[in-house]
């Protein structure tokens, strides 16, 4: 009698409990539940379940009347969830079982037919792919927004010159617009990665069952069309165990986050007193609780800092997958918390940078002053080459001039004729005095260079691409 009571109690509330003689221990229910994480999948779960019902009707496994009741019931569940009126129970293992449980409460035993020909394995894989498709589009749109902010900030500062850097040492003068468009190029590649990820995620796993394929004649091609998938998974074992789309999504997120971090690092440097290239908008900076004079670049620092979370999500999922045998294992439950957090973190970073960039105060005078002086040494070497001096010799001559300037405190334009001729008969103070950062920039006319006309061409190309 006692055993019978335990069996009935075990069966209540659990779709799989018939084989078990005891109820699940509360500590195990709490440990294994994914409801707190995967409940955000409910729109996709109901979308997939609705398509599955229609497939069951077409296969003759449900009557048309049963199909209508199930679809209507799923609609009611969706409205409850949308309105925040859905009451979850502790016994709900995940959003999938919570929805099926509520559906049965609303429409009776016919709700138990919803899971015909389906496993939670292919159901979860379907929901995740539906979410990934939508999230790839959302993040690609957010990336595009930051690209636009960079392009418009570049256009608004088209004539501003600043020093370009290598090894964080001043190297050559460049246009600020050229520098900003370099960040835009990174983001354009990121947007392409999300498009690629969406294309590879666009594969229907529903119908794969637990691992061997559904035991009923479900029309998977029709299901794919109903749900807008480009193709059907070719192997049922792969369909339920594959998380490549999630990995690729996390890789795209991680690379984009790294690009945001590099931009954030430059904003931190440029806003410092040592650089003084930009003034942060008050609305996007914070102060110190102790030092009244401080204006801290917290937004850029947090964008930089949270990149670690996104990279960590990719590493975590790679580590989870590396030792898993085929097919489904419960370890795969951990994928959703990782992709959800990475997507949210990256989306937040893209949004705040997009809002902040147009409001940065550009200190063109500080940038221009930093771009002058010895940064013109490459132009001197180039001028010697134009006068027939081999580049290696021109490089050595110019290096000696730089050494002289560092010793005397003079600039290249201040060197007299006698000093110049001691280094090379090809050096002429008249053309050396005409050398300026703006002339240096104008010389770089190659495709992709920093010359004003070429940067304007890059701006036009970027705007064309963003309009597509």
URTA-V293881 format. One record per pair of residues at least 6 apart in sequence whose ideal C-beta (glycine too) atoms are under 8 Angstrom apart, sorted by the first residue. I is the first residue (numbers start at 1). J is the second residue. D is the distance in whole Angstrom. If there is no record, write none. Layout:
i: (I I)
j: (J J)
d: (D D)
This chain:
i: (3 6 6 6 7 7 9 10 10 10 10 10 10 11 11 13 13 13 14 14 14 14 14 15 15 15 17 17 29 29 29 32 32 33 33 33 34 34 34 34 35 35 35 35 35 35 37 37 37 38 38 38 38 38 38 39 39 39 40 40 41 41 41 41 41 42 42 42 42 43 43 44 44 44 44 44 45 45 45 45 45 46 46 46 46 46 47 47 48 48 48 48 48 48 49 49 49 49 50 50 51 51 51 51 52 52 52 52 52 53 53 53 53 53 53 54 54 54 55 55 55 55 55 55 56 56 56 56 56 56 56 57 57 57 57 58 58 59 59 59 59 59 61 61 61 61 62 62 62 66 66 69 69 70 70 70 70 70 70 72 73 73 73 73 74 74 76 77 77 77 77 77 80 80 86 86 88 89 89 91 92 92 94 96 96 96 96 97 100 100 100 103 103 104 104 105 116 117 117 117 117 117 117 118 118 118 119 119 119 119 119 121 121 121 121 121 121 121 122 122 122 122 122 122 122 122 122 123 124 125 125 125 125 125 125 126 126 126 126 128 128 128 128 128 129 129 129 129 129 129 129 130 131 132 132 132 132 132 132 132 133 133 133 135 135 135 136 136 136 136 136 136 136 137 137 138 138 139 139 139 139 139 139 139 139 140 140 140 140 142 142 142 142 142 143 143 143 143 143 143 144 144 145 145 145 146 146 146 146 146 147 147 147 147 147 147 148 148 149 149 149 149 150 150 150 150 150 150 151 151 151 151 151 151 151 152 153 153 153 153 154 154 154 154 154 154 154 154 155 155 156 157 157 157 157 157 158 158 158 158 158 158 159 159 160 160 160 160 160 160 160 161 161 161 161 161 161 161 161 161 161 161 162 162 162 162 162 162 162 162 162 162 163 163 163 163 163 163 163 163 163 164 164 164 164 164 164 164 165 170 170 170 170 171 172 172 172 173 173 173 173 173 173 173 173 173 174 174 174 174 175 175 175 175 176 176 176 177 177 178 178 178 178 181 181 181 181 183 183 183 184 186 186 187 187 188 188 190 190 190 190 193 193 193 193 194 194 196 196 197 197 197 197 199 200 200 200 201 201 201 202 202 202 203 203 203 203 203 203 203 204 204 204 204 204 204 204 204 205 205 205 205 206 206 206 207 207 207 207 207 207 207 208 208 208 208 208 208 209 209 209 210 210 210 211 211 211 211 211 211 211 212 212 213 220 221 223 223 224 224 224 233 233 237 237 238 240 240 241 241 241 241 241 241 243 243 243 243 246 246 246 246 247 247 247 247 249 249 249 250 250 250 250 250 250 250 251 253 253 253 253 253 253 254 254 254 254 254 254 256 256 257 257 257 257 257 257 257 257 258 258 260 260 260 260 260 260 260 261 261 261 263 263 263 264 264 264 264 264 264 265 265 267 267 267 267 267 268 268 268 268 269 270 270 270 271 271 271 271 271 271 271 275 275 276 276 277 277 277 277 277 278 278 278 278 279 279 279 280 280 280 280 281 281 281 281 282 283 284 284 284 284 284 285 285 285 285 285 286 286 286 287 287 287 288 288 299 299 299 302 303 303 303 306 306 306 309 309 309 310 310 310 313 313 313 313 314 314 316 316 317 317 317 317 320 320 320 320 324 324 368 371 372 372 372 373 373 374 374 374 374 374 375 375 376 376 376 376 376 377 377 377 377 377 378 378 379 379 379 379 380 380 380 380 380 380 381 381 381 381 381 382 382 383 383 384 384 384 384 384 384 384 385 385 387 388 389 389 389 397 397 397 400 401 401 401 401 401 402 404 404 404 404 405 405 405 412 412 413 413 413 415 415 416 417 417 420 420 420 420 421 441 441 441 442 442 443 444 444 444 445 445 445 446 447 448 448)
j: (21 21 22 23 20 21 23 17 20 21 22 23 24 17 18 89 91 101 20 23 24 91 93 97 100 115 23 24 90 91 93 93 330 92 93 94 93 94 333 336 88 92 93 94 95 98 336 337 340 94 95 96 124 127 336 88 95 98 95 340 95 127 128 131 336 78 81 95 99 78 81 126 127 130 131 134 95 96 99 123 127 74 77 78 81 99 130 227 123 126 127 130 206 227 74 99 114 123 71 74 206 223 226 227 114 117 118 206 223 62 67 70 71 74 114 67 71 226 117 218 219 222 223 226 62 67 113 116 117 216 218 63 64 66 67 219 222 117 216 217 218 219 113 116 117 216 70 113 116 110 113 107 110 103 107 110 111 113 114 107 103 106 107 111 99 103 106 86 99 102 103 106 86 102 98 102 98 98 101 101 98 101 120 120 123 124 127 120 111 114 115 111 114 111 112 111 216 207 209 214 215 216 218 206 209 214 208 209 210 211 240 208 209 210 211 240 327 328 205 206 207 208 209 210 236 239 240 206 332 205 206 208 239 240 242 204 205 206 227 245 246 335 336 339 201 202 203 204 205 229 245 227 339 197 198 201 245 246 249 339 198 201 202 249 339 343 194 195 197 198 201 249 252 194 198 343 347 194 252 253 256 343 346 347 350 191 194 195 198 346 347 350 351 354 187 190 191 194 256 350 191 466 350 351 354 187 350 353 354 357 184 187 188 191 462 466 354 466 353 354 357 358 180 181 183 184 187 357 180 181 184 459 462 463 466 358 180 357 358 360 176 177 178 180 181 184 455 459 177 459 358 176 177 180 362 364 175 177 452 455 456 459 175 452 175 176 177 362 364 367 368 173 174 175 176 364 367 368 371 437 438 441 173 174 175 176 179 277 367 368 370 371 170 171 172 173 174 367 370 371 375 170 171 172 173 174 179 450 171 370 371 374 375 375 375 378 440 371 372 375 376 437 438 440 441 450 371 441 444 450 441 450 452 455 362 364 367 455 459 449 450 455 458 455 458 459 462 259 262 263 462 259 262 256 259 462 465 252 255 256 259 251 252 255 256 249 252 248 252 245 248 249 252 230 244 245 248 245 248 249 229 230 231 229 230 231 232 233 239 245 220 223 224 227 229 231 232 233 233 239 240 242 220 223 227 213 214 218 220 223 232 236 214 233 236 237 239 240 215 236 240 240 327 328 236 237 240 241 326 327 328 236 237 236 232 232 229 232 230 231 232 239 242 326 327 326 327 328 324 326 327 328 329 332 317 321 332 335 317 335 338 339 314 317 318 321 339 342 343 310 313 314 317 338 339 342 314 310 313 314 342 343 346 307 310 311 313 314 342 346 350 306 307 310 311 342 345 346 349 307 311 303 304 307 346 349 350 353 303 304 307 300 303 353 299 300 301 303 304 353 300 304 278 280 297 300 360 297 300 301 304 275 276 277 278 277 278 279 280 295 297 300 366 370 363 366 362 363 366 367 370 360 361 362 363 360 361 363 295 297 360 361 356 359 360 361 295 359 299 352 355 356 359 295 296 297 298 299 295 296 298 294 295 296 294 296 352 353 356 349 349 352 353 345 348 349 341 342 345 342 345 346 338 339 341 342 338 342 334 338 334 335 338 339 331 332 334 335 331 332 437 437 411 436 437 411 412 402 405 406 411 412 437 440 412 435 436 437 440 398 399 401 402 412 398 440 435 439 440 443 398 401 412 427 432 435 391 394 395 397 398 394 443 431 435 393 394 397 398 424 426 427 391 394 426 426 397 424 426 423 424 427 423 412 415 420 423 427 412 410 415 419 423 411 412 415 432 435 432 433 435 429 432 429 428 429 427 428 429 432 427 450 451 452 451 452 451 450 451 454 451 453 454 454 454 454 458)
d: (7 6 6 7 8 6 5 5 5 6 6 5 8 5 6 7 4 7 8 8 7 7 8 6 7 7 8 8 7 7 8 7 8 8 6 7 7 5 5 7 6 5 7 5 6 6 5 5 7 5 5 8 8 8 5 8 5 8 8 7 5 5 7 6 7 7 5 5 7 7 8 8 4 4 5 8 6 6 6 7 5 5 7 5 8 7 6 7 7 5 6 7 6 7 6 7 6 8 6 5 8 6 5 5 7 8 6 6 7 7 5 5 6 7 7 7 8 7 8 5 6 7 5 8 4 7 7 6 7 8 7 7 6 8 4 6 7 8 6 5 6 7 8 6 7 6 7 6 8 5 7 5 6 7 7 7 7 7 6 8 5 5 4 7 8 6 6 7 6 5 6 7 4 7 8 7 6 7 7 8 4 6 8 6 6 7 8 8 7 6 7 4 6 3 6 8 7 8 7 4 7 4 6 7 7 7 8 5 4 8 7 7 7 5 7 4 7 4 5 5 7 4 6 8 8 6 6 7 8 4 8 7 6 6 7 7 5 5 8 8 7 7 7 8 5 8 7 8 7 8 6 7 8 7 7 4 5 7 6 7 5 6 6 7 8 5 5 7 5 4 7 7 8 8 7 8 7 5 8 7 8 7 6 6 7 5 4 6 8 8 6 4 6 7 5 5 5 7 7 6 6 6 7 8 5 6 5 6 5 8 5 5 7 7 7 6 8 6 7 5 4 6 5 7 6 4 7 7 8 7 6 6 5 6 7 6 6 5 6 7 7 4 8 4 6 8 8 6 7 6 8 5 6 8 5 7 7 5 7 7 7 8 8 7 7 4 7 6 5 6 7 5 7 6 7 8 6 5 5 5 6 6 7 7 8 5 7 6 4 7 7 5 4 7 7 6 7 7 5 4 6 8 5 5 7 4 7 8 6 7 8 8 6 7 6 6 7 4 8 6 7 4 8 5 5 8 8 7 8 4 6 5 7 5 7 8 7 5 7 8 4 5 7 7 5 7 6 7 8 5 6 4 8 7 6 8 7 7 6 4 6 8 4 7 8 8 5 8 8 7 5 5 5 7 7 6 6 4 8 7 6 4 7 6 7 5 7 5 8 8 6 6 4 6 4 7 5 6 5 4 7 8 7 6 8 7 5 5 4 6 7 8 7 6 4 8 4 5 7 6 8 7 8 7 6 5 6 8 8 4 6 6 8 4 5 6 8 8 8 7 5 4 8 5 5 8 5 5 7 5 4 6 8 7 7 6 6 5 6 5 8 5 7 6 7 7 6 8 8 8 5 4 6 7 6 6 6 5 7 7 5 7 5 8 5 5 8 5 7 6 8 7 4 4 7 8 7 5 7 6 7 5 8 7 8 5 7 6 6 4 4 8 8 7 8 4 7 4 4 8 7 6 7 8 6 4 8 5 5 6 7 5 8 4 5 8 5 7 5 8 5 8 8 8 6 5 7 6 6 5 8 5 6 6 6 7 3 6 6 6 7 8 7 4 7 7 8 7 5 8 8 4 7 5 6 6 7 7 8 5 5 5 7 7 4 7 6 8 6 8 5 7 6 5 8 6 7 7 5 5 6 6 4 7 6 4 8 7 7 6 7 6 5 8 5 8 6 7 6 7 7 5 8 8 5 5 7 6 6 8 8 7 7 8 6 5 8 7 6 5 8 7 5 7 8 8 6 8 5 7 5 7 6 8 7 7 7 4 5 8 4 8 7 7 8 8 4 6 7 7 6 7 5 5 5 8 7 7 6 5 5 8 6 7 7 8 6 8 8 8 7 7 8 6 6 7 6 7 6 5 6 7 7 7 8 5 4 7 6 7 7 5 6 7 5 7 7 5 5 7 4 7 6 7 7 7 7)
